[in-house]
Each structure stands twice: as C-alpha cells, then as structure tokens.
Amino acid sequence: MDTKKFTYFQEEDMLVGWLEEFPDYKTQGETLEELKENLRDLYRDLNSNAIPQVRHVSELDVA
C-alpha cells in the first residue's frame, strides 16, 4: 500500500486538509475519516488527469 503525507486543521466544525504533494488542492470533512476519504478521492482525480494543469511539489538535489 502506498502512503501519502497530508496536513490538516480544524476550521469551525470542519477539518480542512491537503496532500503534501499537492498543497494547492484542499478538501474537507466533518470527521478525520471523512477527510481521509475525500483526500483519497482528490488524489485519484489529480493523478487521472481529471483536473487540468495540476501543480506538483517535488525535490531537487543541488549539491
């Protein structure tokens, strides 16, 4: 199973989160489990070309 890091915070009565690899694309859920499911759906959409011009975050070795 592949795992992805995500960040989230509480905003009033909702949890708002995003995948570390795609910080420009946020989703939300009423519970942590709902947020995780929405993040899974978002990940599938971002990797299936359902969302055009997806911005990615990567790493670059410079030394």
C-alpha positions as CSV (number, residue, x, y, z in Angstrom):
1,M,0.0,0.0,0.0
2,D,1.3,3.4,-1.0
3,T,1.0,6.2,1.7
4,K,0.9,9.9,1.3
5,K,1.5,12.6,3.8
6,F,-1.2,15.2,4.4
7,T,-1.7,18.3,6.5
8,Y,-5.0,19.3,8.1
9,F,-6.5,21.8,10.6
10,Q,-9.8,22.4,12.3
11,E,-11.9,25.3,10.9
12,E,-15.0,25.8,12.9
13,D,-16.9,22.5,12.6
14,M,-14.9,21.1,9.6
15,L,-11.5,19.6,9.1
16,V,-9.6,21.1,6.1
17,G,-6.7,19.2,4.6
18,W,-4.4,18.8,1.6
19,L,-1.9,16.3,0.3
20,E,1.7,17.4,0.9
21,E,2.5,16.6,-2.8
22,F,-0.4,18.9,-3.9
23,P,-0.7,21.8,-1.5
24,D,-2.8,23.9,-3.8
25,Y,-5.7,21.4,-3.7
26,K,-7.7,21.4,-0.5
27,T,-10.7,19.3,0.7
28,Q,-12.6,19.0,3.9
29,G,-14.6,16.6,6.1
30,E,-16.7,16.6,9.2
31,T,-14.5,13.8,10.7
32,L,-10.9,12.7,10.2
33,E,-12.1,9.6,8.4
34,E,-14.3,11.6,6.0
35,L,-11.4,13.9,5.4
36,K,-9.1,11.0,4.6
37,E,-11.7,9.5,2.2
38,N,-12.0,12.9,0.4
39,L,-8.2,13.1,0.2
40,R,-8.1,9.7,-1.4
41,D,-10.7,10.8,-4.0
42,L,-8.7,14.0,-4.6
43,Y,-5.5,12.0,-5.1
44,R,-7.2,9.8,-7.7
45,D,-8.6,12.9,-9.5
46,L,-5.2,14.6,-9.5
47,N,-3.5,11.5,-10.9
48,S,-6.1,10.6,-13.5
49,N,-6.0,13.9,-15.5
50,A,-9.5,14.7,-14.3
51,I,-8.1,18.1,-13.1
52,P,-6.2,20.1,-15.8
53,Q,-2.8,21.7,-15.2
54,V,-2.1,20.1,-11.8
55,R,0.7,21.8,-9.9
56,H,3.2,19.4,-8.3
57,V,5.7,19.7,-5.5
58,S,9.0,17.8,-5.8
59,E,12.6,17.8,-4.6
60,L,15.8,18.8,-6.3
61,D,19.3,17.8,-5.4
62,V,21.6,20.8,-5.9
63,A,24.8,19.7,-4.3
